[in-house]
Amino acid sequence: MTPAAVVRRILFYGLITLLSLFFALPLLWLVLAPFDKTPTLTVKIPDFTLDNFAELGKNPYALSSLKNSILISGGAMLLVTALSALAAYALSRVRVPGRDLILYALLLLSSIVTGTAAMVPIFLLMFQLGLIDDRSGVSLVLTGGLLPAAIFILKDFMDATPKSYE
C-alpha cells in the first residue's frame, strides 16, 4: 500500500470517527442526563442520583401520561404493522392493474402531504366519528400518517423475499 493510500485511509477513518461522535454525543446525553444531579446541556460524567426519578414519581400526571403514550404508540404500531404487511404482500405478489401508480401515490403521500396540510380534514373526520379525546382516534390518525411509508418500505422487503419461503 502506498503512503498516499495510507494517509487517505487514516483521514477517512478519522472523518468517520468524527461523524460517529457527532451523532453519538446527543444519545450519550439522553442516557446520562436523567441520572445527573444537576443536568445541563453538556455531556459530562454525572453526579449519579435517582432523585430525578423520585421527583418524577411525585408528579400525579406522570404515570397516566406514560400509560397513554404506551397505549397510543402500541396501538398505532400494531395497526401499521398488520395493515402495511397485508397491503405490501398484495402489492408484491399480485399483479394489480395500476400497481405502479398506487406505489407512486404512496410515495407521494408519505413525503409531500404533511400532517399540517391534512390537519383540518382529519379533525373534522375525527369529530364526526366521535373520536376526539379518545386514544383510539389518536392511534388511527398516527396509523394513517405512517401507513404509506410503511407499505412502500415493506413492499420492497416482500419483493426481496423468495416465493419459496411461502
N, C-alpha and C positions, 0 to 999 in steps of 0.2 A: 504494500500500500504506500502510495506516495505521501510525502509530508503535507502537501496541499489537501489531499483527501482526508488525512487525519485531522487537520485543522477544521475542515468543513464539518466532519463528523462531530468534533468537540463542540463547535458552535451550534450545530443542530441540536445536540442533546442539551446544551445549555439553554437554548431557546425553549425546548420542550419542558425543561425543569422550571423555568420562569413562568411559563404559561400554566403549568400544573399548580404552582404555588399561588398564582393569581386566582385560580378557581378553588383551591383548597382552603385558603385563609377564611373566606366567609363561612364555609362549612365548619371549620375548626372553631370559629367564634360561636356558631349556633350550638355546638356541642358543649363548649366550656362556659358560656355566659350564664346559664341557669345555676351553675354551681359556684359562682363568684359572689363574694360578699358585697362588693361594690362594682357591678358590671358597668363597663363603658364600651365605647365603640372600638377599642383597641383589642388586639389579640395578645393576651398575656397569660402566664400561669396564674390561675385563680387562687384566691384565698378560699379553699374549699369549705362550703357550708350548705346545709339543706334548709336554711331559714327561708329561702325564696319559695320553696315548695310548701313549707308550713304556712307562709303568708298567703299563698295561692289557695290553700285549703280553707282559709278563713273567709274567702270570697263566696257569698251564697249563690252566685251565678256560675261559678267555675265548673262544677260537675254537670249541671244541666246543659251548659254550653258544649262541654265535651261530648255528652251523650247525643245532643242534636247533631254535632259535627260528624260523629261516627255513624249515626243512622242515615243522615243525608248522603254522605260520601259513600257509605256502604251500599245503599240502595241504588245510587247512580252507577257505581262500579258494577254491580250485578246486572243491571239493565243494559248498560253499554256493552258489557262483555257478551251477554247472551244474544242480544239483538244484532250486534255487529258481526258476531261469529256466524249467525244464521244467514245474514244478508251477504257476507263475504263468501261464504261457501256457495250460495246460489249464484252469485255473480262470477265465481271462479269456475264452477263445474257445469253450469247450464248455459247454453248458447242462447241468450236472450236478445231479441232484436233491439237495437239501440243501446246495447250494453256499454259501448264506449262513450256514448252521450251521457248515460247515467253516471259513469265514473268521472267524467269531466264535470258534471254538475256537482258531484260530491266534493271534488277538489275545489271547485269554485265556492261552494257553500262553506267549506271548512276554512277557507283562507280570506275570502273577501267580505262576506256578510258578517259583520261584527255583532256582538251582543247589544251594543248601543243602538245599532240600526233596527234591531228586532225587538227592542225593549217594550215599546208601546203595544204592538200586536200581541206579544207574549203576555203582557199584563192583562190585556182585555180578554184573551182566551182563558187565562187562569181565573180571572174574575167571573166569567160566565160559567166556568166549570166548578166554581166554589172551592178552588184550591189555594186561595190567598190565605196566608198564615197557616199553612199546612206543610209538614215536612215532605209529604209525598209530592206536592206540587213543585217544591224546590228541586227534589230529585229528578222529576220529569223534565224540568227546564234544563238542568245540568246535562241530563241524558241527551236531550235534543241538540244541545250545543256540541257535545262530544261525539255523537254518532257518525257524522260524515267523515271525520278524520280517522276514527277507529275502523270504519268499514274500508276506507281506502287503504289503510295500513294492513289490515287483516286479509284483504283480498290478495295482496302481493304474497303474503305468507301462505295462503291457500294455493296460489299458483305454484309456489315452490315445493309444496308437499306432494310427493308422488301419489298417484291414484292407487297404487298397490297397497298403501297403508290403510286404505278404507276397508 
